[in-house]
Amino acid sequence: MIKTDVIIIGGGATGCGIARDLALRGIPHCLVEKGDFAAGATGACHGLLHSGGRYAVTDPVAARECYEENLILRKIGRKCVEQTGGLFVRLPGDSKRFREVFLRGCEEVGIPAEVISSTRALDLVPNLNPEIEEAIKVPDCSIDPFRLCMLNIRSSELRGGIVYTRHKVTEILKSHGRCIGIKAIDQSTGDTREIRGNIIVNATGAWANMIATLAGSEVPMTLVKGSLVITNHRLTNMVINRLRHPSDGDIIVPNEAVCLAGTTALPIDDPDNLITESSEVDTMISEAGKMIPHFNNTRIIRAFSGVRPLLKSKKADSHEISRGFQIINHKNGMYSIVGGKLSTFRLMAEKMVDTIMASFNLKKPCETAEIPLEGQEELSGYPLAKRLSNMKGIVCECELVTRQEVERIIKQTATRNVGDIQHRTRLGMGPCQGGFCTFRALGIMNDMSVISPEQSMKMLRGFLQRRYKGIRPALWGDQLREEQLVEYIYLGILAMEKPE
Ligand SMILES: Cc1cc2nc3c(=O)[nH]c(=O)nc-3n(C[C@H](O)[C@H](O)[C@H](O)COP(=O)(O)OP(=O)(O)OC[C@H]3O[C@@H](n4cnc5c(N)ncnc54)[C@H](O)[C@@H]3O)c2cc1C
């Protein structure tokens, strides 16, 4: 049994941010995550570090929080934020009145917004629709959510924080009505681990009500599914937004060598049962194509969905539900933190840890806005320039990941899960979606004796199922051709069609 002060459940941006803040304030803690870091909404998001422009009209409080955090994250997270800048583009027929309201909203919140001509916008982003009427330039950025979580966790681990990934919390332990700990099941071995603590923080996003229920409490939430598509090209170097009331498919974000376009907003009940509908894929491509016409004939390599953990609302249009966050004191030793954005995760963590410090009667102030994220040089090991300079022993040709890099992650994390290698190196994230490199990575894990051949076959089957879920909605053209080749490799050469 492990004893600590604070138990954090959930390893998304919010949970990892709380772990970093607690570490910097010297509070012992343990974070438990059922998958890998960023397994929930964090890893399924657009990766837009909002300037706040998106919410300037509908949600000024969230807009101000986004802008302030945007300034902070650009400063402390230089290696996981790309300062792309963003454009809100007005297409023929888009309301001029909204343009005025938008500019007024930005001014009131303090977001720098510069109106530029269509000619200047086309100079900045040559792939833009030449028909655009004008654009408004804002300080949007692109942010890597996986790297963000790992960097936050690094600060925790450096200061003695205990971290368990692939451990699912199944029980909240109580004594005299107060939460005193948790039980979590190791997803690889099935073993149960017991952890005791004085305070439990429920940072499980869309799963927050399920965890609260284990403690006899409740978290009122509205769960809103959003879907995204990924292209195999970077069609823009700036974030592109549609200048209109927030709606489906109006944002395109560049990330490394690709672009993410979306999103949709559909209320759902079960965050574990997500299906990306073909109709959503059609909507996202056609809406993105209105801003960047190349979208209509560029290869889509994947579509996926995540769930926004929003505060309970009766609003019929999910786009209008507040992106603000809330800390709920269940008055039994457990706090839940829900709502918010990836962009505001640091602020959410700060407020959560302020509350914890007050309950411990301790006074050390928050420093997460001043101290740069630690380990950025080492953990940002996969920018393209760096990968191109080290082309020996390539395991993943699409993303230029080397054998040496894969071996380093296996040694460092002692992982027995190929997904953990993906999240840390980008292995399998390119056009073939792991078709050519996953069996190689599993082979390396075999060579290094971390898994047996039987385990790797089981893992490969699980991987292929998950992979197919993301590729299925984007199966046409080149992606379909490549998928057939990959299918022949796995079913024909590796005989994966045989039952276990
Ligand atoms: C499609 C989409 C696009 C978005 N785009 C953006 C964007 O561009 N910019 C932006 O700022 N925000 C964006 N958001 C919002 C943002 O992703 C979320 O607000 C944020 O990531 C929430 O982080 P979180 O840590 O609170 O929750 P999550 O990331 O969902 O983390 C919760 C974690 O809890 C874990 N967990 C659940 N149950 C258990 C259990 N029993 N035991 C242990 N662990 C458990 C989960 O595995 C998960 O990792 C987007 C959201 C969606 C869905």
PDBQT file of the ligand as one rigid body, heavy atoms in Angstrom, charges set to zero:
ROOT
HETATM    1  C1  LIG A 601     -12.638  17.120 -30.611  1.00  0.00    +0.000 C 
HETATM    2  C2  LIG A 601     -12.106  18.056 -29.565  1.00  0.00    +0.000 A 
HETATM    3  C3  LIG A 601     -11.291  19.108 -29.932  1.00  0.00    +0.000 A 
HETATM    4  C4  LIG A 601     -10.789  19.990 -28.962  1.00  0.00    +0.000 A 
HETATM    5  N1  LIG A 601      -9.933  20.954 -29.357  1.00  0.00    +0.000 NA
HETATM    6  C5  LIG A 601      -9.376  21.770 -28.432  1.00  0.00    +0.000 A 
HETATM    7  C6  LIG A 601      -8.398  22.724 -28.822  1.00  0.00    +0.000 A 
HETATM    8  O1  LIG A 601      -8.000  22.799 -29.983  1.00  0.00    +0.000 OA
HETATM    9  N2  LIG A 601      -7.900  23.549 -27.876  1.00  0.00    +0.000 N 
HETATM   10  C7  LIG A 601      -8.292  23.477 -26.570  1.00  0.00    +0.000 A 
HETATM   11  O2  LIG A 601      -7.824  24.283 -25.777  1.00  0.00    +0.000 OA
HETATM   12  N3  LIG A 601      -9.180  22.541 -26.149  1.00  0.00    +0.000 NA
HETATM   13  C8  LIG A 601      -9.725  21.688 -27.058  1.00  0.00    +0.000 A 
HETATM   14  N4  LIG A 601     -10.617  20.720 -26.659  1.00  0.00    +0.000 N 
HETATM   15  C9  LIG A 601     -10.962  20.603 -25.251  1.00  0.00    +0.000 C 
HETATM   16  C10 LIG A 601      -9.852  19.865 -24.490  1.00  0.00    +0.000 C 
HETATM   17  O3  LIG A 601      -9.429  18.747 -25.230  1.00  0.00    +0.000 OA
HETATM   18  C11 LIG A 601     -10.327  19.403 -23.128  1.00  0.00    +0.000 C 
HETATM   19  O4  LIG A 601     -10.989  20.452 -22.465  1.00  0.00    +0.000 OA
HETATM   20  C12 LIG A 601      -9.150  18.963 -22.247  1.00  0.00    +0.000 C 
HETATM   21  O5  LIG A 601      -8.257  18.163 -22.980  1.00  0.00    +0.000 OA
HETATM   22  C13 LIG A 601      -9.671  18.197 -21.057  1.00  0.00    +0.000 C 
HETATM   23  O6  LIG A 601      -8.563  17.671 -20.357  1.00  0.00    +0.000 OA
HETATM   24  P1  LIG A 601      -8.797  16.809 -19.045  1.00  0.00    +0.000 P 
HETATM   25  O7  LIG A 601      -7.452  16.421 -18.545  1.00  0.00    +0.000 OA
HETATM   26  O8  LIG A 601      -9.677  17.568 -18.111  1.00  0.00    +0.000 OA
HETATM   27  O9  LIG A 601      -9.630  15.550 -19.537  1.00  0.00    +0.000 OA
HETATM   28  P2  LIG A 601      -9.097  14.249 -20.402  1.00  0.00    +0.000 P 
HETATM   29  O10 LIG A 601      -8.028  14.634 -21.341  1.00  0.00    +0.000 OA
HETATM   30  O11 LIG A 601     -10.306  13.620 -20.934  1.00  0.00    +0.000 OA
HETATM   31  O12 LIG A 601      -8.424  13.392 -19.271  1.00  0.00    +0.000 OA
HETATM   32  C14 LIG A 601      -9.148  12.567 -18.387  1.00  0.00    +0.000 C 
HETATM   33  C15 LIG A 601      -8.307  11.329 -18.141  1.00  0.00    +0.000 C 
HETATM   34  O13 LIG A 601      -8.899  10.557 -17.104  1.00  0.00    +0.000 OA
HETATM   35  C16 LIG A 601      -8.625   9.198 -17.389  1.00  0.00    +0.000 C 
HETATM   36  N5  LIG A 601      -9.549   8.339 -16.640  1.00  0.00    +0.000 N 
HETATM   37  C17 LIG A 601     -10.883   8.227 -16.817  1.00  0.00    +0.000 A 
HETATM   38  N6  LIG A 601     -11.390   7.306 -15.980  1.00  0.00    +0.000 NA
HETATM   39  C18 LIG A 601     -10.349   6.839 -15.240  1.00  0.00    +0.000 A 
HETATM   40  C19 LIG A 601     -10.227   5.856 -14.219  1.00  0.00    +0.000 A 
HETATM   41  N7  LIG A 601     -11.294   5.149 -13.783  1.00  0.00    +0.000 N 
HETATM   42  N8  LIG A 601      -8.995   5.610 -13.686  1.00  0.00    +0.000 NA
HETATM   43  C20 LIG A 601      -7.905   6.306 -14.116  1.00  0.00    +0.000 A 
HETATM   44  N9  LIG A 601      -7.974   7.232 -15.100  1.00  0.00    +0.000 NA
HETATM   45  C21 LIG A 601      -9.174   7.503 -15.648  1.00  0.00    +0.000 A 
HETATM   46  C22 LIG A 601      -8.824   9.117 -18.905  1.00  0.00    +0.000 C 
HETATM   47  O14 LIG A 601      -8.191   7.974 -19.466  1.00  0.00    +0.000 OA
HETATM   48  C23 LIG A 601      -8.232  10.429 -19.378  1.00  0.00    +0.000 C 
HETATM   49  O15 LIG A 601      -6.878  10.309 -19.799  1.00  0.00    +0.000 OA
HETATM   50  C24 LIG A 601     -11.133  19.815 -27.604  1.00  0.00    +0.000 A 
HETATM   51  C25 LIG A 601     -11.940  18.747 -27.228  1.00  0.00    +0.000 A 
HETATM   52  C26 LIG A 601     -12.412  17.867 -28.188  1.00  0.00    +0.000 A 
HETATM   53  C27 LIG A 601     -13.253  16.690 -27.762  1.00  0.00    +0.000 C 
ENDROOT
TORSDOF 0
